[in-house]
Amino acid sequence: MLRFFHTEKANDKNYTLLMNDLHQTAQELRDAYCNLGNAVEPDLIDCYIYELNSVQMRYKFLLASIKRYETKEDSYAKNPLEVSES
């Protein structure tokens, strides 16, 4: 992906917020996998599985939100993180 195609969106505060959240969630996903790989107690394994599922769902949501925002198919008026009333 070439950066100059996204200069308009790169200056958009909401798009930047979504991208930052996606990068942070990707790091949390890597951390969750690492923690799960190092866990030996059954309770910790269960905890990290729940955490991993939660972070995966958040990652999928953010990725879908960014895709909708990029294609302008979303129905968000001002902020892509707000729920639309329509």
C-alpha positions in Angstrom: 0.0 0.0 0.0 1.4 3.3 -1.0 1.2 6.1 1.6 0.4 8.9 -0.8 -3.0 7.4 -1.7 -4.0 7.8 1.9 -2.8 11.4 2.6 -6.4 12.6 3.0 -7.2 9.9 5.6 -3.8 10.2 7.3 -4.8 13.8 8.3 -8.2 12.7 9.5 -8.3 12.6 13.3 -10.8 9.7 13.5 -9.0 7.6 11.0 -5.7 8.1 12.9 -7.5 7.1 16.1 -8.8 3.9 14.5 -5.3 3.1 13.2 -3.6 3.7 16.5 -6.2 1.5 18.3 -5.6 -1.2 15.7 -1.9 -1.1 16.2 -2.3 -1.2 20.0 -4.7 -4.1 19.7 -2.3 -6.0 17.4 0.4 -5.6 20.1 -2.1 -6.8 22.8 -2.8 -9.8 20.5 0.9 -10.7 20.3 1.2 -10.3 24.1 -1.8 -12.6 24.7 -0.4 -15.3 22.4 3.0 -15.0 24.2 1.3 -15.2 27.6 -0.8 -18.2 26.6 2.4 -19.9 25.3 4.1 -19.4 28.7 1.2 -20.4 31.0 1.3 -23.7 32.8 -1.4 -23.5 35.4 -4.9 -24.4 34.1 -6.5 -21.3 35.6 -3.9 -19.1 33.8 -4.5 -21.0 30.6 -8.2 -20.3 30.8 -7.6 -16.7 31.6 -5.4 -16.2 28.6 -7.8 -18.0 26.3 -10.6 -15.6 27.4 -8.2 -12.6 27.0 -7.1 -13.9 23.5 -10.8 -14.2 22.4 -11.6 -10.7 23.6 -8.6 -9.1 21.9 -9.4 -11.0 18.7 -12.9 -9.7 18.7 -11.7 -6.2 19.2 -9.2 -6.5 16.4 -11.8 -7.8 14.0 -14.1 -4.9 15.0 -11.4 -2.3 14.4 -10.4 -3.8 11.2 -13.9 -3.8 9.9 -14.4 -0.3 11.0 -11.3 0.9 9.2 -12.4 -0.9 6.0 -15.8 0.7 6.2 -14.2 4.1 6.9 -11.8 3.7 3.9 -14.6 2.7 1.5 -17.0 5.3 2.9 -19.7 2.6 3.2 -20.2 3.4 6.8 -23.1 5.4 8.1 -21.1 7.3 10.7 -21.8 11.0 10.5 -18.8 12.5 12.3 -17.0 9.9 14.4 -16.6 6.3 13.2 -16.5 5.1 16.8 -20.0 6.4 17.6 -23.0 4.1 16.9 -25.3 5.5 14.3 -29.0 5.9 15.1 -30.3 4.9 11.7 
